[in-house]
Amino acid sequence: MTAVTAKKLTYDDYVDLPEDGNRYEIIDGELYVNPSPNTKHQRVLGRLFIALSAFVDAHDLGEVFMAPLDVVMSRNDVVQPDVLFVSSERSSVLTKANVQGAPDIAIEVLSDGTRRTDETTKLARYEQFGVREYWLVDPDDDSIRILRLSGRKFERIIVGGNITSPLLPGFSLGLRDLFAEKGSGLK
């Protein structure tokens, strides 16, 4: 992921970007172009989305979305988390065009091209704008770090065998299932 701007961009600039197949984000007024992810990234992303979406739908907890979907956190912050969850209680942030405000959970599946930005710049912005949980999914070492908002700061949660969250009561997804090679699938 590379920043390519000299002036602070706004959401108005963002909507004028060409539809050229690239995935763009604006973070604190800087334009980022995201490279295409690899197959393991996409496999993990798909499994995570399917598991979360099925659970959230079955329990009527809100909605789960997968990129590309614009999350407009401020005039100068437009991001596209790989996966995001908006609770029923906060559904007012959902519009026909995008999400206007911080999601309850933002999830980024790390890749070589996005790792640095996801772990620093986006982390700081998600914390500042009140994302309740930020999940950093690392397919390189088959791990997940959950950063949970405590007051106004993120607290790091170490994930052992299963992914759980107080925002999704009863949800549990095994790391082994999430990171399994092709053909293994969720159990």
C-alpha positions, 0 to 999 in steps of 0.5 A: 500500500503506498501513499501518493498525494501531496495535499489532503484529500477529501471524500469529494476527491475520493468519489472523483477517482477513476473506476480503474480496478484499483482499490483506493482509500484516503487516510488522514487526507492521504491517498493509498492504492492497495495492491491485489492480495494473494490466494491465501489472503483471499481464502482466509478473507472468504472464510472469515466473511462467511462465518461472521455473516452466517452467525450475525444473520442467524442471531439478527445482530446487524450486518457484515460487509466485505470490501469494497465498501466505503467507510467514511469516518471523516471528511479526510478518512475513507477506508475499505476494511476487508470485513466490517460489522455494524451492529443493529443498534448502530445501523443508522451509520449505514446508507445506500452508498456507504457507511457513515461512521466507524463500524463496530468491528473492522477487520484487515487481513494483512498482506505484504503490501498493506501490513505496515499501514494496517498495523500503524496508520489504520490502527491509529485512525480506527482507535481515534474514530471509536471502532470497538474492535480491530482485528488484524488477521495475519495469514503469514503466521496464522494468527489474529490480534484483536484490539478492543477499545477500552475507554479511548485506547485499544487494548490488545487481546491475544487470540488462542485457539478460537476467535471470540468477541463480546460484540458477537456473543456465542461466536467462535471460529477456530484458527485452525479452520480459518487458516486451513489449506485449500480443501480443508474448509470450515467445520 
